[in-house]
């Protein structure tokens, strides 16, 4: 969902996208049809009007989910400033490690060892990419399962269904160096901050919630480094620092939508200039409308299927499910 859209339009779109959560579908439709609540949300700064942020803040302060829209409506309209304060002080920082199952085939196309710079990395869970085992179910080969083990004992297994001739790797890439950058890094050892990450998981998605808890436990054994800063300012310095450790890969996964439209263009231009200079490779996983220059290099997402445009060095190679469940290879 694009956070820089009209409230009614944004919540209507979210209702169409949130099919995995009947609660959020009902809540988003309720908001879109409720002028009083639309007005309440409209008093928030544009970037703070996002459905998942508003819903998570309401849930944090006692609105039951699953639960009826009426309870959300009552809480927002009767808010004494508590819910609003949480919305203003927090951000949507969903750190879905399941996306690694669709990102790894792209990352593995870069000759390693890798030095990974992740922008908008939240708690940095995707920086643990070399600690997991992977299983891909190949739809074009009678659902044959391909499994990939890391060099050491796997932290767990991440799974995805693959459609098309994706070049699945023969080994988990070696990561020689890793670092994230985020405006508000989350500390995997801080119980309150990790509780907020759990709050961002949609109500009915118990499997995602358990995967997040496990990923946090994995990260706590060796917390990935995440620096505080603006990605547009910090990225050139991080790329230069990373260059001494391996082949640099800049990774962004479902984060550029939270930049303003102008800053999205700035980011696109910045990373393309770094790639053109030979300073790094670029792996991108964003909604097609967020970085249209990448989406334009491949086929459109078929009608009725919601997916991200998965790119390598500015060119689309596939469509990826938002939580890593499925990869359609198009390159």
Buried (B, 14 or more C-beta within 10 A) or exposed (E): BBBBBEBBEBBBBBBEBBEBBEBBBBBBBBBBBBEEBBEBBEEBEBBBBBBBBBBBBBBBEEBEBEBBBEBBBEBBEEBEEEBBEBBBEBBBBBBBBBBBBBBBBBBBBBEBBBBBBBBBBBBBBBBBBBBBBBBBBBBEEEEEEBEBEBEEEBBEEBBBBBBBEBEBBEEBBEBBBBBBBBEEBBBBEEEEBBEBBEBBBBBBBEEBBEBBBEBBEBBEEEBBEBBEBEBBEBBBEBBEBBBEBBBBBBBBBBBBBBBEEEBBBEBBEBBBEBBEEEBBBBBBBBBBEBBBBBBEBBEEBEEEEBBBBBBBBBBBBBBBBBBBBBBBBBB
